[in-house]
């Protein structure tokens, strides 16, 4: 069982029976973190962050944890979830925040002269291509927790026999 300490109004219950995730609604306007060139132009953007004001209280023993995934609507925006999947550990009880990378498009970019007269590329955030306060920005899925402190880990096996499968890594077995 998971209790919501704060921010219940920023969780949208699943619309249909069998839905896997609970939608998360942004409680804040986006906060852009980056190197600002002037009022609206950035030399770089580290991330765009949204606070959800959601705080969870997991009932002990910690039996659930949550994963934060992007919603399918993300494809309509110039955003990608900064860490691909967010993990909310079972003991975490502070406000959940969701961070996105901003994907500059050609129309977002300009060349401007710096103090040395050199042309530098700067970009602005298109406000129509990011989430706003009140938008459903991600989905949270709860899963059963494994007590990792009780799991047995195997020891490294020395002189392990080689397998028929190669050691080439990504893409090594063909297209």
N, CA and C atoms as an extended XYZ file, in Angstrom:
525
Properties=species:S:1:pos:R:3:atomname:S:1:resname:S:1:resid:I:1 pbc="F F F"
N         0.844       -1.181        0.000 N   UNK     1
C         0.000        0.000        0.000 CA  UNK     1
C         0.888        1.243        0.000 C   UNK     1
N         0.444        2.253       -0.711 N   UNK     2
C         1.177        3.515       -0.779 CA  UNK     2
C         0.208        4.638       -0.445 C   UNK     2
N         0.602        5.476        0.491 N   UNK     3
C        -0.204        6.635        0.850 CA  UNK     3
C         0.366        7.865        0.168 C   UNK     3
N        -0.505        8.740       -0.300 N   UNK     4
C        -0.075       10.010       -0.878 CA  UNK     4
C        -0.150       11.052        0.229 C   UNK     4
N         1.022       11.561        0.644 N   UNK     5
C         1.080       12.562        1.714 CA  UNK     5
C         0.640       13.929        1.216 C   UNK     5
N         1.073       14.280        0.014 N   UNK     6
C         0.738       15.573       -0.596 CA  UNK     6
C         0.599       15.376       -2.093 C   UNK     6
N        -0.194       16.232       -2.719 N   UNK     7
C        -0.250       16.280       -4.169 CA  UNK     7
C        -1.187       15.303       -4.834 C   UNK     7
N        -2.150       14.776       -4.099 N   UNK     8
C        -3.088       13.828       -4.700 CA  UNK     8
C        -3.764       14.422       -5.939 C   UNK     8
N        -3.984       15.731       -5.922 N   UNK     9
C        -4.644       16.385       -7.056 CA  UNK     9
C        -3.776       16.392       -8.314 C   UNK     9
N        -2.490       16.033       -8.173 N   UNK    10
C        -1.588       15.996       -9.330 CA  UNK    10
C        -1.383       14.576       -9.855 C   UNK    10
N        -2.208       13.656       -9.389 N   UNK    11
C        -2.230       12.297       -9.915 CA  UNK    11
C        -3.575       12.073      -10.578 C   UNK    11
N        -3.562       11.553      -11.805 N   UNK    12
C        -4.810       11.253      -12.498 CA  UNK    12
C        -4.990        9.744      -12.526 C   UNK    12
N        -6.068        9.300      -11.934 N   UNK    13
C        -6.352        7.867      -11.877 CA  UNK    13
C        -6.441        7.303      -13.292 C   UNK    13
N        -6.102        6.037      -13.459 N   UNK    14
C        -6.205        5.419      -14.782 CA  UNK    14
C        -7.615        5.563      -15.352 C   UNK    14
N        -7.691        5.816      -16.654 N   UNK    15
C        -8.981        6.006      -17.318 CA  UNK    15
C        -9.691        4.687      -17.582 C   UNK    15
N        -8.914        3.643      -17.810 N   UNK    16
C        -9.495        2.364      -18.194 CA  UNK    16
C        -8.979        1.245      -17.303 C   UNK    16
N        -9.820        0.256      -17.078 N   UNK    17
C        -9.391       -0.913      -16.319 CA  UNK    17
C        -8.243       -1.566      -17.087 C   UNK    17
N        -7.206       -1.897      -16.379 N   UNK    18
C        -6.056       -2.519      -17.021 CA  UNK    18
C        -4.962       -1.544      -17.412 C   UNK    18
N        -5.193       -0.219      -17.274 N   UNK    19
C        -4.127        0.751      -17.536 CA  UNK    19
C        -2.992        0.509      -16.552 C   UNK    19
N        -1.771        0.569      -17.042 N   UNK    20
C        -0.614        0.262      -16.195 CA  UNK    20
C        -0.164        1.446      -15.357 C   UNK    20
N        -0.314        2.661      -15.880 N   UNK    21
C         0.258        3.817      -15.211 CA  UNK    21
C        -0.759        4.822      -14.719 C   UNK    21
N        -0.294        5.616      -13.764 N   UNK    22
C        -1.055        6.747      -13.236 CA  UNK    22
C        -0.406        8.001      -13.807 C   UNK    22
N        -1.186        8.852      -14.460 N   UNK    23
C        -0.625       10.071      -15.039 CA  UNK    23
C        -0.225       11.055      -13.951 C   UNK    23
N         0.904       11.720      -14.181 N   UNK    24
C         1.414       12.754      -13.284 CA  UNK    24
C         1.163       14.102      -13.936 C   UNK    24
N         0.587       15.025      -13.176 N   UNK    25
C         0.266       16.369      -13.659 CA  UNK    25
C         1.276       17.345      -13.081 C   UNK    25
N         1.762       18.254      -13.926 N   UNK    26
C         2.733       19.246      -13.460 CA  UNK    26
C         2.065       20.250      -12.535 C   UNK    26
N         2.665       20.438      -11.357 N   UNK    27
C         2.162       21.416      -10.388 CA  UNK    27
C         2.852       22.760      -10.548 C   UNK    27
N         3.863       22.811      -11.410 N   UNK    28
C         4.636       24.049      -11.562 CA  UNK    28
C         4.834       24.374      -13.031 C   UNK    28
N         5.134       25.630      -13.283 N   UNK    29
C         5.592       26.005      -14.611 CA  UNK    29
C         6.983       25.421      -14.793 C   UNK    29
N         7.401       25.200      -16.033 N   UNK    30
C         8.727       24.626      -16.243 CA  UNK    30
C         9.832       25.560      -15.773 C   UNK    30
N        10.875       24.971      -15.190 N   UNK    31
C        12.061       25.721      -14.780 CA  UNK    31
C        13.193       25.272      -15.693 C   UNK    31
N        13.717       26.211      -16.477 N   UNK    32
C        14.791       25.900      -17.417 CA  UNK    32
C        16.125       26.127      -16.721 C   UNK    32
N        16.968       25.107      -16.739 N   UNK    33
C        18.307       25.212      -16.171 CA  UNK    33
C        19.303       25.154      -17.321 C   UNK    33
N        20.059       26.226      -17.477 N   UNK    34
C        21.029       26.252      -18.561 CA  UNK    34
C        21.846       27.522      -18.533 C   UNK    34
N        22.699       27.660      -19.541 N   UNK    35
C        23.552       28.837      -19.652 CA  UNK    35
C        22.837       29.872      -20.516 C   UNK    35
N        22.345       30.911      -19.866 N   UNK    36
C        21.556       31.942      -20.537 CA  UNK    36
C        22.466       32.910      -21.276 C   UNK    36
N        22.119       33.205      -22.538 N   UNK    37
C        22.862       34.173      -23.349 CA  UNK    37
C        22.339       35.575      -23.068 C   UNK    37
N        21.032       35.732      -23.160 N   UNK    38
C        20.362       36.975      -22.769 CA  UNK    38
C        18.969       36.606      -22.265 C   UNK    38
N        18.008       37.481      -22.361 N   UNK    39
C        16.698       37.244      -21.745 CA  UNK    39
C        16.023       35.939      -22.163 C   UNK    39
N        16.110       35.560      -23.431 N   UNK    40
C        15.370       34.395      -23.898 CA  UNK    40
C        16.240       33.363      -24.608 C   UNK    40
N        17.473       33.682      -24.858 N   UNK    41
C        18.347       32.808      -25.643 CA  UNK    41
C        19.351       32.098      -24.741 C   UNK    41
N        19.546       30.820      -25.020 N   UNK    42
C        20.443       29.985      -24.216 CA  UNK    42
C        21.614       29.503      -25.061 C   UNK    42
N        22.795       29.495      -24.448 N   UNK    43
C        23.944       28.850      -25.075 CA  UNK    43
C        23.811       27.337      -24.939 C   UNK    43
N        23.237       26.908      -23.840 N   UNK    44
C        22.981       25.481      -23.628 CA  UNK    44
C        21.874       25.340      -22.585 C   UNK    44
N        21.187       24.214      -22.649 N   UNK    45
C        20.149       23.900      -21.664 CA  UNK    45
C        20.507       22.563      -21.032 C   UNK    45
N        20.642       22.555      -19.716 N   UNK    46
C        20.934       21.309      -19.004 CA  UNK    46
C        19.682       20.442      -18.907 C   UNK    46
N        18.575       21.053      -18.497 N   UNK    47
C        17.317       20.328      -18.392 CA  UNK    47
C        16.183       21.314      -18.154 C   UNK    47
N        14.965       20.832      -18.341 N   UNK    48
C        13.749       21.559      -17.981 CA  UNK    48
C        13.068       20.716      -16.908 C   UNK    48
N        12.792       21.324      -15.764 N   UNK    49
C        12.274       20.574      -14.616 CA  UNK    49
C        10.858       21.018      -14.265 C   UNK    49
N        10.060       20.040      -13.864 N   UNK    50
C         8.696       20.276      -13.397 CA  UNK    50
C         8.559       19.662      -12.010 C   UNK    50
N         7.988       20.415      -11.085 N   UNK    51
C         7.693       19.874       -9.762 CA  UNK    51
C         6.268       19.343       -9.792 C   UNK    51
N         6.052       18.212       -9.166 N   UNK    52
C         4.710       17.632       -9.144 CA  UNK    52
C         4.006       17.842       -7.809 C   UNK    52
N         4.760       18.232       -6.775 N   UNK    53
C         4.238       18.396       -5.413 CA  UNK    53
C         3.702       17.089       -4.836 C   UNK    53
N         4.021       15.970       -5.492 N   UNK    54
C         3.562       14.660       -5.023 CA  UNK    54
C         4.589       14.110       -4.042 C   UNK    54
N         4.119       13.740       -2.860 N   UNK    55
C         4.963       13.087       -1.859 CA  UNK    55
C         4.281       11.789       -1.460 C   UNK    55
N         5.038       10.712       -1.515 N   UNK    56
C         4.502        9.400       -1.189 CA  UNK    56
C         5.000        8.949        0.173 C   UNK    56
N         4.176        8.183        0.858 N   UNK    57
C         4.569        7.564        2.122 CA  UNK    57
C         4.351        6.072        1.947 C   UNK    57
N         5.422        5.354        1.833 N   UNK    58
C         5.326        3.914        1.626 CA  UNK    58
C         5.151        3.230        2.975 C   UNK    58
N         4.175        2.373        3.046 N   UNK    59
C         3.910        1.643        4.278 CA  UNK    59
C         4.959        0.542        4.420 C   UNK    59
N         5.584        0.477        5.595 N   UNK    60
C         6.603       -0.546        5.841 CA  UNK    60
C         5.922       -1.882        6.103 C   UNK    60
N         6.498       -3.009        5.705 N   UNK    61
C         7.779       -3.081        5.021 CA  UNK    61
C         7.660       -2.523        3.606 C   UNK    61
N         8.746       -1.929        3.118 N   UNK    62
C         8.726       -1.305        1.800 CA  UNK    62
C         8.445       -2.362        0.739 C   UNK    62
N         7.254       -2.359        0.227 N   UNK    63
C         6.856       -3.404       -0.705 CA  UNK    63
C         6.694       -2.911       -2.138 C   UNK    63
N         6.679       -1.604       -2.345 N   UNK    64
C         6.469       -1.055       -3.690 CA  UNK    64
C         7.503        0.029       -3.986 C   UNK    64
N         7.842        0.158       -5.253 N   UNK    65
C         8.625        1.288       -5.744 CA  UNK    65
C         7.951        1.747       -7.020 C   UNK    65
N         8.339        2.892       -7.525 N   UNK    66
C         7.677        3.437       -8.709 CA  UNK    66
C         8.690        3.725       -9.802 C   UNK    66
N         8.232        3.603      -11.030 N   UNK    67
C         9.015        3.989      -12.198 CA  UNK    67
C         8.278        5.120      -12.903 C   UNK    67
N         9.025        6.120      -13.341 N   UNK    68
C         8.457        7.251      -14.075 CA  UNK    68
C         8.821        7.081      -15.544 C   UNK    68
N         7.815        7.022      -16.389 N   UNK    69
C         7.999        6.871      -17.832 CA  UNK    69
C         7.393        8.069      -18.561 C   UNK    69
N         7.872        8.352      -19.777 N   UNK    70
C         7.216        9.394      -20.565 CA  UNK    70
C         5.838        8.917      -21.013 C   UNK    70
N         4.957        9.856      -21.255 N   UNK    71
C         3.649        9.560      -21.841 CA  UNK    71
C         3.804        9.556      -23.354 C   UNK    71
N         2.874        8.956      -24.052 N   UNK    72
C         2.961        8.929      -25.517 CA  UNK    72
C         2.838       10.334      -26.107 C   UNK    72
N         2.210       11.266      -25.385 N   UNK    73
C         2.080       12.645      -25.883 CA  UNK    73
C         3.423       13.348      -25.992 C   UNK    73
N         4.464       12.781      -25.378 N   UNK    74
C         5.790       13.400      -25.424 CA  UNK    74
C         6.263       13.601      -26.863 C   UNK    74
N         5.812       12.749      -27.774 N   UNK    75
C         6.244       12.856      -29.168 CA  UNK    75
C         5.771       14.146      -29.834 C   UNK    75
N         4.827       14.851      -29.229 N   UNK    76
C         4.353       16.131      -29.778 CA  UNK    76
C         5.186       17.314      -29.308 C   UNK    76
N         6.169       17.052      -28.461 N   UNK    77
C         6.952       18.125      -27.850 CA  UNK    77
C         8.435       17.967      -28.172 C   UNK    77
N         9.201       19.029      -27.940 N   UNK    78
C        10.649       19.009      -28.148 CA  UNK    78
C        11.342       18.574      -26.859 C   UNK    78
N        10.853       17.519      -26.259 N   UNK    79
C        11.356       17.060      -24.967 CA  UNK    79
C        11.657       15.568      -25.007 C   UNK    79
N        12.597       15.165      -24.179 N   UNK    80
C        12.809       13.739      -23.900 CA  UNK    80
C        13.104       13.623      -22.411 C   UNK    80
N        12.588       12.577      -21.796 N   UNK    81
C        12.810       12.382      -20.365 CA  UNK    81
C        14.313       12.274      -20.124 C   UNK    81
N        14.844       13.079      -19.213 N   UNK    82
C        16.295       13.225      -19.047 CA  UNK    82
C        16.984       11.927      -18.656 C   UNK    82
N        16.359       11.099      -17.861 N   UNK    83
C        17.015        9.863      -17.441 CA  UNK    83
C        16.308        8.625      -17.981 C   UNK    83
N        15.607        8.759      -19.081 N   UNK    84
C        14.888        7.671      -19.749 CA  UNK    84
C        13.793        7.074      -18.879 C   UNK    84
N        14.150        6.573      -17.721 N   UNK    85
C        13.178        6.061      -16.752 CA  UNK    85
C        13.593        6.576      -15.385 C   UNK    85
N        12.659        7.166      -14.673 N   UNK    86
C        12.951        7.617      -13.315 CA  UNK    86
C        12.594        6.526      -12.324 C   UNK    86
N        13.417        6.352      -11.321 N   UNK    87
C        13.157        5.350      -10.285 CA  UNK    87
C        12.865        6.076       -8.978 C   UNK    87
N        11.710        5.805       -8.392 N   UNK    88
C        11.344        6.348       -7.090 CA  UNK    88
C        11.465        5.193       -6.099 C   UNK    88
N        12.555        5.202       -5.348 N   UNK    89
C        12.802        4.123       -4.386 CA  UNK    89
C        11.711        4.090       -3.325 C   UNK    89
N        11.522        2.917       -2.751 N   UNK    90
C        10.435        2.723       -1.795 CA  UNK    90
C        10.560        3.591       -0.551 C   UNK    90
N        11.749        4.030       -0.202 N   UNK    91
C        11.917        4.870        0.984 CA  UNK    91
C        11.917        6.353        0.698 C   UNK    91
N        11.810        6.754       -0.575 N   UNK    92
C        11.855        8.178       -0.929 CA  UNK    92
C        10.513        8.827       -0.624 C   UNK    92
N        10.535        9.963        0.076 N   UNK    93
C         9.261       10.599        0.440 CA  UNK    93
C         9.236       12.096        0.157 C   UNK    93
N        10.238       12.624       -0.543 N   UNK    94
C        10.230       14.041       -0.885 CA  UNK    94
C         9.405       14.255       -2.158 C   UNK    94
N         9.226       15.505       -2.551 N   UNK    95
C         8.448       15.843       -3.734 CA  UNK    95
C         9.079       15.235       -4.990 C   UNK    95
N         8.266       14.612       -5.811 N   UNK    96
C         8.740       13.994       -7.052 CA  UNK    96
C         8.858       15.075       -8.119 C   UNK    96
N        10.020       15.134       -8.753 N   UNK    97
C        10.252       16.078       -9.846 CA  UNK    97
C        10.553       15.287      -11.103 C   UNK    97
N        10.192       15.864      -12.243 N   UNK    98
C        10.421       15.211      -13.526 CA  UNK    98
C        11.259       16.151      -14.377 C   UNK    98
N        12.386       15.638      -14.895 N   UNK    99
C        13.285       16.447      -15.718 CA  UNK    99
C        13.286       15.949      -17.159 C   UNK    99
N        13.321       16.925      -18.062 N   UNK   100
C        13.366       16.641      -19.489 CA  UNK   100
C        14.558       17.341      -20.119 C   UNK   100
N        15.085       16.740      -21.181 N   UNK   101
C        16.035       17.428      -22.048 CA  UNK   101
C        15.220       18.163      -23.095 C   UNK   101
N        15.672       19.363      -23.463 N   UNK   102
C        15.018       20.100      -24.544 CA  UNK   102
C        15.751       19.784      -25.836 C   UNK   102
N        15.006       19.418      -26.865 N   UNK   103
C        15.577       19.070      -28.162 CA  UNK   103
C        15.413       20.263      -29.101 C   UNK   103
N        16.483       21.041      -29.245 N   UNK   104
C        16.424       22.213      -30.116 CA  UNK   104
C        16.090       21.791      -31.543 C   UNK   104
N        15.218       22.551      -32.176 N   UNK   105
C        14.883       22.374      -33.581 CA  UNK   105
C        15.534       23.513      -34.365 C   UNK   105
N        15.716       23.360      -35.686 N   UNK   106
C        16.375       24.429      -36.458 CA  UNK   106
C        15.747       25.805      -36.255 C   UNK   106
N        14.428       25.859      -36.132 N   UNK   107
C        13.760       27.156      -35.955 CA  UNK   107
C        14.009       27.763      -34.577 C   UNK   107
N        14.547       26.980      -33.641 N   UNK   108
C        14.868       27.472      -32.293 CA  UNK   108
C        16.247       28.109      -32.221 C   UNK   108
N        17.044       27.967      -33.275 N   UNK   109
C        18.456       28.349      -33.223 CA  UNK   109
C        18.748       29.619      -34.008 C   UNK   109
N        19.741       30.345      -33.543 N   UNK   110
C        20.233       31.550      -34.222 CA  UNK   110
C        21.730       31.638      -34.016 C   UNK   110
N        22.381       32.299      -34.937 N   UNK   111
C        23.789       32.630      -34.770 CA  UNK   111
C        23.887       34.067      -34.283 C   UNK   111
N        24.622       34.302      -33.222 N   UNK   112
C        24.794       35.656      -32.680 CA  UNK   112
C        26.273       35.892      -32.414 C   UNK   112
N        26.657       37.155      -32.466 N   UNK   113
C        28.055       37.509      -32.212 CA  UNK   113
C        28.288       37.681      -30.720 C   UNK   113
N        29.395       37.102      -30.258 N   UNK   114
C        29.781       37.302      -28.865 CA  UNK   114
C        30.658       38.551      -28.767 C   UNK   114
N        31.173       38.840      -27.584 N   UNK   115
C        31.982       40.048      -27.371 CA  UNK   115
C        33.246       40.066      -28.220 C   UNK   115
N        33.732       38.896      -28.595 N   UNK   116
C        34.942       38.806      -29.418 CA  UNK   116
C        34.621       38.877      -30.908 C   UNK   116
N        33.347       39.039      -31.246 N   UNK   117
C        32.937       39.122      -32.642 CA  UNK   117
C        32.749       37.772      -33.319 C   UNK   117
N        32.857       36.693      -32.552 N   UNK   118
C        32.685       35.355      -33.105 CA  UNK   118
C        31.199       35.001      -33.133 C   UNK   118
N        30.812       34.233      -34.140 N   UNK   119
C        29.425       33.771      -34.236 CA  UNK   119
C        29.270       32.527      -33.357 C   UNK   119
N        28.308       32.576      -32.462 N   UNK   120
C        27.993       31.426      -31.611 CA  UNK   120
C        26.538       31.035      -31.833 C   UNK   120
N        26.266       29.764      -31.679 N   UNK   121
C        24.908       29.262      -31.837 CA  UNK   121
C        24.183       29.359      -30.500 C   UNK   121
N        23.014       29.977      -30.505 N   UNK   122
C        22.178       30.070      -29.311 CA  UNK   122
C        20.768       29.625      -29.683 C   UNK   122
N        20.013       29.215      -28.684 N   UNK   123
C        18.667       28.737      -28.946 CA  UNK   123
C        17.678       29.249      -27.925 C   UNK   123
N        16.417       29.256      -28.332 N   UNK   124
C        15.360       29.631      -27.389 CA  UNK   124
C        14.381       28.468      -27.276 C   UNK   124
N        13.735       28.394      -26.139 N   UNK   125
C        12.747       27.353      -25.885 CA  UNK   125
C        11.432       27.790      -26.515 C   UNK   125
N        10.898       26.950      -27.382 N   UNK   126
C         9.604       27.225      -27.996 CA  UNK   126
C         8.524       26.878      -26.969 C   UNK   126
N         7.808       27.876      -26.439 N   UNK   127
C         6.830       27.604      -25.374 CA  UNK   127
C         5.668       26.720      -25.823 C   UNK   127
N         5.466       26.592      -27.137 N   UNK   128
C         4.385       25.745      -27.642 CA  UNK   128
C         4.814       24.283      -27.745 C   UNK   128
N         6.109       24.008      -27.521 N   UNK   129
C         6.635       22.658      -27.690 CA  UNK   129
C         7.172       22.067      -26.385 C   UNK   129
N         6.686       22.601      -25.242 N   UNK   130
C         7.021       22.038      -23.932 CA  UNK   130
C         5.728       21.931      -23.122 C   UNK   130
N         5.775       21.112      -22.092 N   UNK   131
C         4.631       21.008      -21.192 CA  UNK   131
C         4.496       22.285      -20.369 C   UNK   131
N         3.275       22.515      -19.896 N   UNK   132
C         2.990       23.669      -19.046 CA  UNK   132
C         2.383       23.179      -17.728 C   UNK   132
N         2.280       24.081      -16.783 N   UNK   133
C         1.632       23.763      -15.509 CA  UNK   133
C         0.228       23.237      -15.797 C   UNK   133
N        -0.123       22.134      -15.141 N   UNK   134
C        -1.441       21.536      -15.326 CA  UNK   134
C        -1.491       20.451      -16.390 C   UNK   134
N        -0.423       20.306      -17.189 N   UNK   135
C        -0.372       19.257      -18.208 CA  UNK   135
C         0.009       17.925      -17.576 C   UNK   135
N        -0.479       16.852      -18.174 N   UNK   136
C        -0.034       15.514      -17.777 CA  UNK   136
C         1.322       15.288      -18.438 C   UNK   136
N         2.370       15.138      -17.627 N   UNK   137
C         3.734       15.165      -18.149 CA  UNK   137
C         4.447       13.811      -18.145 C   UNK   137
N         3.975       12.861      -17.377 N   UNK   138
C         4.639       11.558      -17.283 CA  UNK   138
C         3.642       10.574      -16.689 C   UNK   138
N         4.065        9.327      -16.607 N   UNK   139
C         3.225        8.333      -15.944 CA  UNK   139
C         4.059        7.545      -14.949 C   UNK   139
N         3.411        7.176      -13.863 N   UNK   140
C         4.078        6.467      -12.783 CA  UNK   140
C         3.477        5.066      -12.684 C   UNK   140
N         4.374        4.087      -12.656 N   UNK   141
C         3.967        2.692      -12.556 CA  UNK   141
C         4.565        2.117      -11.278 C   UNK   141
N         3.736        1.486      -10.468 N   UNK   142
C         4.193        0.888       -9.209 CA  UNK   142
C         4.468       -0.597       -9.418 C   UNK   142
N         5.571       -1.044       -8.835 N   UNK   143
C         5.973       -2.446       -8.944 CA  UNK   143
C         6.320       -2.998       -7.566 C   UNK   143
N         6.246       -4.322       -7.462 N   UNK   144
C         6.637       -4.978       -6.210 CA  UNK   144
C         8.140       -4.873       -6.025 C   UNK   144
N         8.529       -4.665       -4.803 N   UNK   145
C         9.930       -4.437       -4.449 CA  UNK   145
C        10.586       -5.747       -4.027 C   UNK   145
N        11.793       -5.980       -4.528 N   UNK   146
C        12.623       -7.090       -4.055 CA  UNK   146
C        13.511       -6.551       -2.948 C   UNK   146
N        13.632       -7.270       -1.872 N   UNK   147
C        14.539       -6.860       -0.802 CA  UNK   147
C        15.949       -7.262       -1.219 C   UNK   147
N        16.683       -6.318       -1.801 N   UNK   148
C        18.003       -6.616       -2.350 CA  UNK   148
C        19.003       -7.036       -1.285 C   UNK   148
N        18.780       -6.641       -0.059 N   UNK   149
C        19.703       -7.036        1.003 CA  UNK   149
C        19.572       -8.517        1.339 C   UNK   149
N        18.485       -9.127        0.927 N   UNK   150
C        18.287      -10.551        1.210 CA  UNK   150
C        18.616      -11.435        0.009 C   UNK   150
N        18.877      -10.841       -1.144 N   UNK   151
C        19.196      -11.641       -2.322 CA  UNK   151
C        20.601      -12.201       -2.217 C   UNK   151
N        20.786      -13.382       -2.756 N   UNK   152
C        22.122      -13.970       -2.828 CA  UNK   152
C        22.736      -13.573       -4.163 C   UNK   152
N        23.971      -13.136       -4.131 N   UNK   153
C        24.674      -12.793       -5.353 CA  UNK   153
C        25.727      -13.860       -5.612 C   UNK   153
N        25.863      -14.204       -6.872 N   UNK   154
C        26.844      -15.214       -7.242 CA  UNK   154
C        28.238      -14.614       -7.247 C   UNK   154
N        29.203      -15.435       -6.906 N   UNK   155
C        30.592      -15.004       -6.945 CA  UNK   155
C        31.070      -15.044       -8.391 C   UNK   155
N        32.052      -14.211       -8.697 N   UNK   156
C        32.648      -14.199      -10.019 CA  UNK   156
C        33.314      -15.545      -10.275 C   UNK   156
N        32.978      -16.135      -11.394 N   UNK   157
C        33.543      -17.439      -11.740 CA  UNK   157
C        34.815      -17.208      -12.542 C   UNK   157
N        35.924      -17.728      -12.036 N   UNK   158
C        37.195      -17.597      -12.742 CA  UNK   158
C        37.305      -18.705      -13.782 C   UNK   158
N        38.007      -18.391      -14.867 N   UNK   159
C        38.233      -19.362      -15.947 CA  UNK   159
C        36.919      -19.917      -16.484 C   UNK   159
N        35.962      -19.047      -16.654 N   UNK   160
C        34.671      -19.454      -17.199 CA  UNK   160
C        34.872      -19.924      -18.635 C   UNK   160
N        34.297      -21.059      -19.012 N   UNK   161
C        34.463      -21.526      -20.394 CA  UNK   161
C        33.784      -20.558      -21.362 C   UNK   161
N        34.392      -20.386      -22.538 N   UNK   162
C        33.812      -19.464      -23.517 CA  UNK   162
C        32.566      -20.096      -24.124 C   UNK   162
N        31.670      -19.246      -24.532 N   UNK   163
C        30.427      -19.687      -25.150 CA  UNK   163
C        30.537      -19.514      -26.653 C   UNK   163
N        29.632      -20.138      -27.383 N   UNK   164
C        29.626      -19.972      -28.836 CA  UNK   164
C        29.312      -18.532      -29.216 C   UNK   164
N        28.557      -17.886      -28.401 N   UNK   165
C        28.181      -16.496      -28.682 CA  UNK   165
C        29.403      -15.610      -28.493 C   UNK   165
N        29.588      -14.675      -29.396 N   UNK   166
C        30.755      -13.801      -29.367 CA  UNK   166
C        30.707      -12.765      -28.267 C   UNK   166
N        31.774      -12.030      -28.167 N   UNK   167
C        31.923      -10.996      -27.151 CA  UNK   167
C        31.885       -9.609      -27.772 C   UNK   167
N        31.380       -9.480      -28.997 N   UNK   168
C        31.466       -8.238      -29.762 CA  UNK   168
C        30.614       -7.094      -29.257 C   UNK   168
N        29.576       -7.337      -28.501 N   UNK   169
C        28.754       -6.243      -27.987 CA  UNK   169
C        27.673       -5.800      -28.956 C   UNK   169
N        27.300       -4.533      -28.869 N   UNK   170
C        26.189       -3.975      -29.641 CA  UNK   170
C        26.371       -4.197      -31.140 C   UNK   170
N        25.378       -4.788      -31.773 N   UNK   171
C        25.369       -4.928      -33.225 CA  UNK   171
C        26.327       -5.953      -33.782 C   UNK   171
N        26.963       -6.750      -32.952 N   UNK   172
C        27.995       -7.669      -33.441 CA  UNK   172
C        27.426       -8.926      -34.093 C   UNK   172
N        26.133       -9.194      -33.922 N   UNK   173
C        25.567      -10.410      -34.507 CA  UNK   173
C        24.848      -10.144      -35.819 C   UNK   173
N        24.977       -8.962      -36.366 N   UNK   174
C        24.366       -8.656      -37.655 CA  UNK   174
C        23.241       -7.664      -37.534 C   UNK   174
N        22.627       -7.406      -38.675 N   UNK   175
C        21.562       -6.398      -38.733 CA  UNK   175
C        20.204       -7.001      -38.546 C   UNK   175
